[in-house]
Amino acid sequence: MFGLDASLSIVLILCLLCALAFEFINGFHDTANAVATVIYTNSLKPMQAVVWSGIWNAIGVFLGGIAVAMAIINILPINTLLDPDITHNIALILSILFTAIIWNLGTWYLGIPCSSSHTLIGSIIGAGLGYAFISGDVESGVNWGEARKIGLALLLSPLLGFGLAMLLMYLLRWLVARDSNIFGEPPKGELPPWWIRAILILTCTGVSFAHGNNDGQKGVGLMMLILVSFAPLTFSLDTGKDAGELRTALAAVQAPLAQLGPGALPEAEVKKLTEVKTNLTWMQSELAGVKQLGDLPKEDMFRFRQDILLFNKFFENLKKNHEDLPIVKEKQ
């Protein structure tokens, strides 16, 4: 399994089982969000509601794509995930999994409504910060741009949900049903009017589908984090990619960089420019005579990946701080 020895293979299987356990806990932790209203109003029996919700959760997972899963992965910088020391990756992944599972189980047991998304995002950021403190580079432990974007969504979504639900409640009370019985406690064992029952079942279906569409992808993201962490070499480069294409791309970068003299940048950035030029030259020499990236020596693959990340960060800084430079204008 990815060339791992027996002990690491066992730990990998344990981590995958933990990811499945998190999804299982997430299921019975969040099911009440979708089925509470249809059960409380006698629109569906508990078993019917749970089965119906589960079906639409599954449909949501299969039709939801992987956008949320990729957002979860992007919280941690790729160079953190692609640590050549697999023991560091194992510690990172296990800390995320155990924290998320313990918190979800604890809040479920105590009957405290809690978002599994907040739990997972918090555990990933916490593990990333711990990793960063150990490595001595706090800035590199978390992709703060992605974390801010997700954090803003997590902060605003309850406020928007509360506000829109309250507004809709008043509108429905004023426009649709002025009968006070509709807004009272449902009589025990009696079904609500057919049209209200249909709306409640429809909303249960929609919430279940949306939950699978969104939260179901968290399990996919966890699985991807685990696989990348246990097999960083496999995911460091696309080994089937034509080396000639990369040589052409590097040459296209080298040409304008060669014209970028030291005087065009502040002194603090000249050292980084020199490092980029040196690494580009080294990569070109290593690619000479290589047909596919998979033909590179294994020890070079991590350095290639790190150099590519270095180039991306260097050009992002150029675009941000030196928009007037010719190389930046060409890239735009």
Sequence and secondary structure as in RCSB ss.txt:
>XXXX:A:sequence
MFGLDASLSIVLILCLLCALAFEFINGFHDTANAVATVIYTNSLKPMQAVVWSGIWNAIGVFLGGIAVAMAIINI
LPINTLLDPDITHNIALILSILFTAIIWNLGTWYLGIPCSSSHTLIGSIIGAGLGYAFISGDVESGVNWGEARKI
GLALLLSPLLGFGLAMLLMYLLRWLVARDSNIFGEPPKGELPPWWIRAILILTCTGVSFAHGNNDGQKGVGLMML
ILVSFAPLTFSLDTGKDAGELRTALAAVQAPLAQLGPGALPEAEVKKLTEVKTNLTWMQSELAGVKQLGDLPKED
MFRFRQDILLFNKFFENLKKNHEDLPIVKEKQ
>XXXX:A:secstr
 TT  HHHHHHHHHHHHHHHHHHHHHHHHHHHHHHHHHHHTTSS HHHHHHHHHHHHHHHHHHS SHHHHHHHHT
S HHHHT S HHHHHHHHHHHHHHHHHHHHHHHHTT    HHHHHHHHHHHHHHHHHHHHT GGGSS HHHHHHH
HHHHHHHHHHHHHHHHHHHHHHHHHT   GGGGS   TT    HHHHHHHHHHHHHHHHHHHHHTHHHHHHHHHH
HHHHH HHHHHS TTSBHHHHHHHHHHHHHHHHT  GGGS HHHHHHHHHHHHHHHHHHHHHTT SBGGGS HHH
HHHHHHHHHHHHHHHHHHHHH TTSHHHHHH 
